[in-house]
Each structure stands twice: as structure tokens, then as C-alpha cells.
Amino acid sequence: MKNTTVLLIILSLINGITLLAQNYGVWKEIDSMNIARVGHAIVELPDGNLLVSGNGVDSVQSSCEIYDNKTGLWRFTSWMNISRSDHSMVKLNNEKVIAVGGYREKSCELFDYRAEKWSMTDSLIFERWFGQTVLKLSDGRVMVIGGLYYDTTTVPWQEIILDKVEIFDELTNQWNQVSSLNIGRFGHTATLLNDGRVLVTGGQTANGITNLCEIYNPVNNTWTPVSSMNENREEHSALLLDSNRVLVTGSGGLLQNVKKSCEVYLIRENIWIAAGDMFIYRYGHSMIKVPHTKKVIIIGGDVGNSFYCNDSYEFYNTDSLISESLLPFPTSQMLGYGFLSSVSNIFQTLNNKIFVLGNVEVTCYPSPLAYPTRRCWIFDVTTDVDQDKKTIIGYKLNQNFPNPFNPQTTISYELPFNAYVKLIVYDILGNEVEILINEFQYAGTYDVNFKAKSLSSGIYYYRLTVMETEKSNGITFQQTKKMILLR
């Protein structure tokens, strides 16, 4: 979980971050969920719609919603039988969805997306509070690895770090215990390899944060220790890049353990090699491949940056193993794990769209404030990343297009830095016609649509004014251009 104190300390230490501007039209805010959610699970249904379940911040912890891709709207669906937060959902090969456990919860249930009904199924054998990994194996079974719980019968409560592993078989609807890890751990990662084996890296153990790794072979039900990472890591992220490489990034924990370093596991050679650092110290973040490119989006889990309160994402080149650009998220919404949750609000669909659904929004000024949010966003990773990566070297107000126009036109401008922006339309006498923009904006390229409405034909002017803040006395940049309306 994010630690607010750590966030503020590192925020004061990080300076000189390189920022490459991007067109922020790539991120689009979509319909908000019906209720604010933190600690909810996300899954893509067989019809391509999204299902979210559970909540960790209010009494409606069993409620569920579906995002309909055709209408672009959220709607409630059947509630789960059990209230859940910090749980997982996995789509099975039989098209049903299994909701797995949750905070202090062993029970599981199945969702039939055609009937939109939940039914109870076999429970987990071991209770887990948080820190376990859940993934789908190549043969369709669901695997739960490690985790942590507390023995509440003792005073004080005793922390129990699990080495237990269990697998759900959809044919029998039962959980079965399989071979245990060589070392109990939570906050680790589990990566499915191309040959069906599972690589587990790092995490928190009884002896602290570890760099130890092991691989599970489902054929002979064995765990085998493999080469250790170069650094101890927990709450890090791991991603299979290709048949022989797994990229591992970041780490959480106390201040001295938070990392922006990266390394790569060479599967056939069984060695770890160093890779270029991320721009930002991160943990609880996600990594997602950009289709048809040699790039990965590393998103969320941001610990201290130059973007004020906003979380961030960056593009990482998987050939050169170097992070290429750092970009702020459009709003102060936490990406990845929030400090009220141990599950992620980031999800990628089969058609390579990235969704950010709910979690926590943070207001840093004038005083820190965090609150659950309903807001949702979509990012289409099929957009040409290289085009988006164009560096903006100065302020620029472009000529509107089309010009002359009737009845609407587009005004575009570029900001090399975050700033407070005003874009206002005037008539030929200097009277204010319409305020198009009057807000703080992040570095990037913007397109604003102006509709002439009931205006008569003639000459009009639009003026871009840029200031450091809304109440700044000085103007950083100002430019005016002429446009013609022809009815």
C-alpha cells in the first residue's frame, strides 16, 4: 500500500525529471461507475464488456456493475452473495467468472454472464488477508500463491506468512492444495511463462524483503529455486516480454527499499541482468505491452514526482531496456494499488485497451486529502506511441482550422510545461464572446472546438494566455489570432 509519509518525503527529494509531452487526447474519461469503489476486482466478460465487483470503502461491498462497450455506460448487475474487497476475478474457459476470496475471506463464487447470476462454489482451503498472487494457468486452472493472514486468537495477533499454494479446477469446481513454495512470501509477483511454468519473484518473507525466486512446474507439481534477483523487491511488477525474458521493475516497503531500478530474467540462461531505471520510484504499479511495438507502458504506483499530485506513466523500450518518456495522468487519481487497497484499478482488455476504474483521488493542496472515486478512464494503446512522443519545445497557438468557418472550427495550442491557461474568443470591438478554457492544464497538445452558435458573420479573435498559476501576476505567454465566420 502507498504510504503517505513516504510519498511526501520522496516528493521533496525528486528533481530534474525529464518530461516528453504527449497529446492528452489519448486518455479519455468515460462514464463514471454508479458508486465509488476501492479494492474492487475487474474482469473482461466473454462478450467484451467489463465486470467490477466488491468494494472496500462502504457497506455496498457485494455490489457489481457492468460497463457496456456498446452504450459506453455502467449499469448495476446482480450482487455477489458475499461482501468482498481486495479479491480477484478470473474468467474461466467455460465462460464463467470466479471471484476468489478477498480480505479475510475464503469463500468463492461463480458469475454466469448470460444469466447475470452469482452462485457459490468451493471455498479456498487457506484464509488470506492480502499479498497473494492469483493467475490463470495455461490449462485454464486458477492458481493462488502465498499471502498473509493474522492469527487473531493470540495477543498480539501473530503474522502468518503462507507458503501454501492451491489450484481451482473448473471441471470439478474444487480447490486442491498442491506443492508449497520453498519459502513463504507475500507481496511477490507470479508470471506465467510460455511453457506453462510459473515464475515467482521476491516478496516479503519472515526474514524481510527477499530477492529469492522459484519456478513451479505444473507437470510434475514441483517448485524449483532459480537464480536470485540482483536486488530485494516486494510489491514490484513483472512482465513476460518474450519467450526468454521477464522484466521486473520497482519495489515497495520502507523508504530505503522503494526502487526505480529494473532487471531482466533470462529464462534459458537462468540469470538476471541489470536494465535501465524507470524515471520514477514505483511500487504497486502495472506493466502492459504496447502491441506492434518494442515498448511497455509502466503505469501507476508513483512515489514522488514533479507533476504535483498526479500519478504518472512512462514508456519503456524493451530492446534498449531504457525508459523513454514520462507523462502525467490527467487527474490526481491513484493508478495501481492505493493506500486503501492491495489490488489494482488498472485493467487491459483483449483488444489492448487500458482501463483505469475508480480507486482513490488525492488533493494535495492546500492540505492532503484522499477520497474514493467513481471516475473511469480509457487509453487506447493502438495509438502510434512514437507520434505521441513528440517533444514540445515552446508555447504555440496555431491558426484555427478551418478558416473561414461555419459554424464551428478547431483551435489548437501547445504547452511545454504545466500551466494555468485561458483561451477566450473576442469580437472585433474587443468584447468577450466566450471563455473556452479557464483552468490548470498539463504539458501537451490541445484541440478545442469552438461553435459559433448564434453569432453573425464577421471577424473574431481568440487569445491564449498562459500563467504559472490562476492568481499569478505575470503572464508567461500570450498570443492572439484572427478567425473569420462566414454564414
FENGI-V784419 format. One record per helix or strand of 2 or more residues. SS is the DSSP state (hx for helix, st for strand). FROM is the first residue (numbers start at 0). LEN is the number of residues. Records with the same first field share a line. If there is no record, write none. Layout:
SS = FROM-LEN, FROM-LEN
//
This chain:
hx = 3-10, 23-3, 254-3, 384-4
st = 26-4, 40-4, 49-4, 63-5, 72-5, 87-4, 96-6, 104-8, 116-5, 132-4, 141-4, 147-4, 157-4, 164-5, 173-5, 188-4, 197-4, 203-2, 207-2, 212-5, 221-5, 236-6, 244-7, 258-8, 270-5, 285-5, 294-5, 311-6, 321-7, 345-3, 352-5, 359-4, 368-4, 375-5, 395-2, 407-8, 418-9, 431-10, 443-8, 457-10, 476-9
//
